């Protein structure tokens, strides 16, 4: 067997049947370098494989990475999937992650561990497992790709992560943010519960208030008004008032008028 063949066989692409536990174990056991995974993107998600990720359904750009500092990415072709995640590993721990949609990987090196194309659920479950881990320094980078995965409802798992007090604060805050992007009445209920929980981490509660402000107004504003009126934490009430002030919603103005005209005792 030639040296070139030995090197090629070392970069085995693992089948899509690899479980979440199995592939995350491969990440933490990988030598220092880059671990690569790929999985199917949901409908409407596209990118140029390098500098941006776009959601065609919402007509917005979810991520822009332009090393030249220009806006030339707006004129570039947008390719449908797959989602590709490059996870940087050092001493058995995740140090950072970069997310791409479309395109192809650059040539592998001796420091590359390519786990191939995974099943969507296995990929998403594994990424959230890594985001939960103590010492995970890039929780947001690991969480974001789960939100663009194909054919899964991710917000219940994100809400579970947001409530997990054993997870890192940054990962929990990022999970709260992405729950807000999932919208929906059930997501709003979950965020409201985080705000009410007085035993919860203060920064996580404040992030939940912000996340409520990102929901469609008919979902988020009534909850923010309720928080501003009745939450026992003055800091949380102030956050709710601030984001209501940014909403340009008549219900917020009614609240402010009521507070300002109410007789003081």
C-alpha positions as CSV (number, residue, x, y, z in Angstrom):
1,X,0.0,0.0,0.0
2,X,1.4,3.4,-1.0
3,X,1.7,6.3,1.4
4,X,-0.8,8.3,-0.7
5,X,-3.4,5.4,-0.3
6,X,-2.8,5.2,3.4
7,X,-3.5,8.9,3.7
8,X,-6.6,8.7,1.6
9,X,-8.1,5.8,3.6
10,X,-7.5,7.8,6.8
11,X,-10.0,10.4,5.7
12,X,-12.9,7.9,5.7
13,X,-16.3,9.5,5.1
14,X,-18.7,8.1,7.7
15,X,-22.2,6.9,6.5
16,X,-25.2,9.1,7.3
17,X,-26.5,6.4,9.7
18,X,-23.9,7.5,12.3
19,X,-25.8,8.4,15.5
20,X,-25.5,11.7,17.3
21,X,-23.6,10.1,20.2
22,X,-21.2,8.3,17.8
23,X,-20.3,11.3,15.8
24,X,-19.9,13.7,18.7
25,X,-17.6,11.2,20.3
26,X,-15.6,11.2,17.1
27,X,-15.3,15.0,17.5
28,X,-14.0,15.0,21.0
29,X,-11.6,12.1,20.2
30,X,-10.3,13.8,17.0
31,X,-6.7,15.0,16.8
32,X,-6.2,18.8,17.0
33,X,-7.5,20.3,13.7
34,X,-10.8,20.5,11.9
35,X,-13.8,18.1,12.0
36,X,-16.2,18.4,9.0
37,X,-19.8,17.4,8.8
38,X,-22.6,18.1,6.3
39,X,-26.4,17.7,6.3
40,X,-29.4,18.7,4.3
41,X,-30.6,22.3,4.5
42,X,-34.3,23.2,4.7
43,X,-36.1,24.6,1.7
44,X,-35.2,28.1,0.8
45,X,-31.8,28.1,2.6
46,X,-28.9,28.8,0.2
47,X,-25.4,30.3,0.2
48,X,-22.3,30.7,-1.9
49,X,-20.3,28.2,0.2
50,X,-18.0,30.8,1.6
51,X,-19.3,34.3,2.5
52,X,-23.1,34.3,3.1
53,X,-26.1,32.3,4.0
54,X,-29.5,33.4,2.8
55,X,-33.1,32.5,3.6
56,X,-35.1,33.0,0.4
57,X,-38.4,32.5,2.1
58,X,-37.9,35.5,4.4
59,X,-35.8,37.5,1.9
60,X,-33.0,38.0,4.4
61,X,-29.4,37.2,4.9
62,X,-28.8,35.1,8.0
63,X,-25.0,35.3,7.9
64,X,-22.5,37.4,6.0
65,X,-18.8,36.8,6.2
66,X,-16.9,38.9,3.8
67,X,-13.1,39.0,4.4
68,X,-12.7,41.9,1.9
69,X,-15.2,44.1,3.7
70,X,-17.3,44.7,0.5
71,X,-20.9,44.0,-0.3
72,X,-20.1,42.0,-3.5
73,X,-21.8,39.0,-1.9
74,X,-25.2,40.5,-2.8
75,X,-24.5,39.7,-6.5
76,X,-23.2,36.2,-6.1
77,X,-25.1,33.1,-7.0
78,X,-26.9,31.4,-4.1
79,X,-26.7,27.6,-4.1
80,X,-29.1,25.3,-2.3
81,X,-27.5,23.3,0.5
82,X,-26.0,21.3,2.0
83,X,-25.2,22.8,5.3
84,X,-21.5,22.4,6.0
85,X,-20.0,22.8,9.5
86,X,-16.2,23.0,10.2
87,X,-15.6,22.4,13.8
88,X,-12.2,23.4,15.2
89,X,-11.0,21.0,17.9
90,X,-8.1,21.3,20.3
91,X,-7.3,18.9,23.2
92,X,-10.6,17.1,22.8
93,X,-12.7,20.3,23.1
94,X,-14.6,22.4,20.6
95,X,-12.9,25.8,20.2
96,X,-14.9,27.3,17.3
97,X,-17.1,26.4,14.4
98,X,-17.8,27.9,11.0
99,X,-21.0,27.3,9.0
100,X,-21.4,27.3,5.2
101,X,-24.2,26.5,2.8
102,X,-23.4,25.2,-0.7
103,X,-20.0,25.0,-2.2
104,X,-17.5,22.3,-1.5
105,X,-14.8,21.6,1.0
106,X,-11.2,22.7,0.3
107,X,-8.7,19.8,0.0
108,X,-8.3,17.9,3.3
109,X,-5.0,17.9,5.2
110,X,-3.6,15.6,7.8
111,X,-5.4,17.7,10.4
112,X,-8.8,17.1,8.8
113,X,-11.4,14.6,10.1
114,X,-14.3,14.3,7.6
115,X,-17.4,12.7,9.1
116,X,-19.2,13.1,5.8
117,X,-22.9,13.8,5.3
118,X,-25.0,13.0,8.3
119,X,-28.7,12.5,8.9
120,X,-30.4,15.8,9.7
121,X,-31.7,14.7,13.2
122,X,-28.4,13.1,14.1
123,X,-26.5,16.2,13.0
124,X,-28.8,18.6,14.9
125,X,-28.9,16.5,18.1
126,X,-25.1,16.2,18.1
127,X,-24.5,19.9,17.5
128,X,-26.8,20.8,20.5
129,X,-24.9,18.2,22.6
130,X,-21.6,19.9,21.8
131,X,-23.1,23.3,22.5
132,X,-24.2,22.1,25.9
133,X,-20.8,20.8,26.9
134,X,-18.7,22.5,29.6
135,X,-16.0,24.5,27.9
136,X,-17.9,24.9,24.6
137,X,-16.7,28.3,23.5
138,X,-18.8,28.6,20.4
139,X,-22.3,27.7,21.5
140,X,-23.9,30.1,19.0
141,X,-21.9,28.8,16.1
142,X,-23.0,25.3,17.0
143,X,-26.6,26.2,17.5
144,X,-27.2,28.3,14.4
145,X,-26.8,25.4,11.8
146,X,-29.5,23.4,13.6
147,X,-32.0,26.2,12.8
148,X,-31.4,25.8,9.0
149,X,-31.6,22.0,9.0
150,X,-34.1,20.3,6.8
151,X,-37.5,18.8,8.0
152,X,-37.1,19.1,11.8
153,X,-38.9,21.3,14.4
154,X,-35.9,22.5,16.3
155,X,-37.4,25.0,18.8
156,X,-38.4,22.4,21.5
157,X,-34.8,21.2,21.7
158,X,-33.5,24.8,21.8
159,X,-35.9,25.7,24.6
160,X,-34.7,22.6,26.5
161,X,-31.1,23.9,26.1
162,X,-32.1,27.4,27.2
163,X,-33.5,25.9,30.4
164,X,-30.5,23.6,31.0
165,X,-28.6,25.2,33.9
166,X,-25.7,22.8,33.4
167,X,-25.1,24.3,30.0
168,X,-22.9,27.3,29.4
169,X,-24.5,30.7,29.8
170,X,-23.6,31.7,26.2
171,X,-25.1,28.6,24.7
172,X,-28.3,29.1,26.7
173,X,-28.5,32.8,25.6
174,X,-28.0,31.8,22.0
175,X,-30.7,29.1,22.3
176,X,-33.1,31.7,23.6
177,X,-32.4,34.0,20.7
178,X,-33.0,31.2,18.1
179,X,-36.2,30.1,19.9
180,X,-37.5,33.7,19.2
181,X,-36.7,33.2,15.5
182,X,-38.7,30.0,15.4
183,X,-41.7,32.1,16.5
184,X,-45.0,30.3,17.0
185,X,-47.3,30.5,20.1
186,X,-45.6,27.6,21.8
187,X,-42.2,29.2,21.5
188,X,-43.7,32.4,23.0
189,X,-45.0,30.5,25.9
190,X,-41.6,29.0,26.6
191,X,-39.9,32.4,26.5
192,X,-42.5,33.8,28.8
193,X,-41.8,31.0,31.3
194,X,-38.1,31.8,31.3
195,X,-38.8,35.5,32.0
196,X,-41.1,34.5,34.9
197,X,-38.7,32.1,36.5
198,X,-37.0,34.1,39.4
199,X,-34.6,31.3,40.0
200,X,-33.2,31.6,36.5
201,X,-29.9,33.2,35.5
202,X,-30.5,36.9,35.1
203,X,-28.7,37.2,31.8
204,X,-30.8,34.4,30.4
205,X,-34.0,36.0,31.6
206,X,-33.0,39.3,30.0
207,X,-32.2,37.5,26.8
208,X,-35.6,36.0,26.9
209,X,-37.1,39.5,27.2
210,X,-35.2,40.5,24.1
211,X,-36.3,37.4,22.3
212,X,-39.9,38.2,23.0
213,X,-39.3,41.5,21.2
214,X,-38.2,39.6,18.1
215,X,-41.5,37.7,17.8
216,X,-44.3,38.9,15.6
217,X,-46.0,41.8,17.4
218,X,-49.2,40.0,18.1
219,X,-47.3,37.3,19.9
220,X,-44.5,39.3,21.7
221,X,-46.0,42.6,22.5
222,X,-48.9,41.4,24.8
223,X,-46.4,39.3,26.8
224,X,-43.9,42.2,27.1
225,X,-46.8,44.5,28.3
226,X,-47.6,41.9,30.9
227,X,-44.0,41.7,32.0
228,X,-43.6,45.5,32.2
229,X,-46.8,45.7,34.3
230,X,-46.4,42.8,36.7
231,X,-42.9,41.2,36.9
232,X,-41.4,41.5,40.3
233,X,-37.9,42.2,39.1
234,X,-37.4,45.9,38.3
235,X,-34.5,45.1,35.9
236,X,-36.7,42.7,33.9
237,X,-39.5,45.3,33.9
238,X,-37.1,47.9,32.5
239,X,-35.9,45.6,29.8
240,X,-39.5,44.9,28.8
241,X,-40.2,48.7,28.7
242,X,-37.1,49.3,26.6
243,X,-38.0,46.8,24.0
244,X,-41.7,47.9,23.9
245,X,-40.3,51.4,23.2
246,X,-38.6,50.0,20.1
247,X,-41.8,48.3,18.9
248,X,-43.7,51.3,17.6
249,X,-46.9,49.4,18.7
250,X,-49.9,51.3,20.0
251,X,-50.3,48.9,22.9
252,X,-46.9,50.0,24.1
253,X,-47.9,53.7,24.0
254,X,-51.1,52.9,25.9
255,X,-48.9,51.2,28.6
256,X,-46.6,54.2,28.8
257,X,-49.5,56.6,29.0
258,X,-51.1,54.6,31.8
259,X,-47.9,54.5,33.8
260,X,-47.2,58.2,33.3
261,X,-50.7,59.4,34.2
262,X,-51.3,57.0,37.1
263,X,-51.3,58.9,40.4
264,X,-48.2,58.2,42.5
265,X,-48.7,57.3,46.2
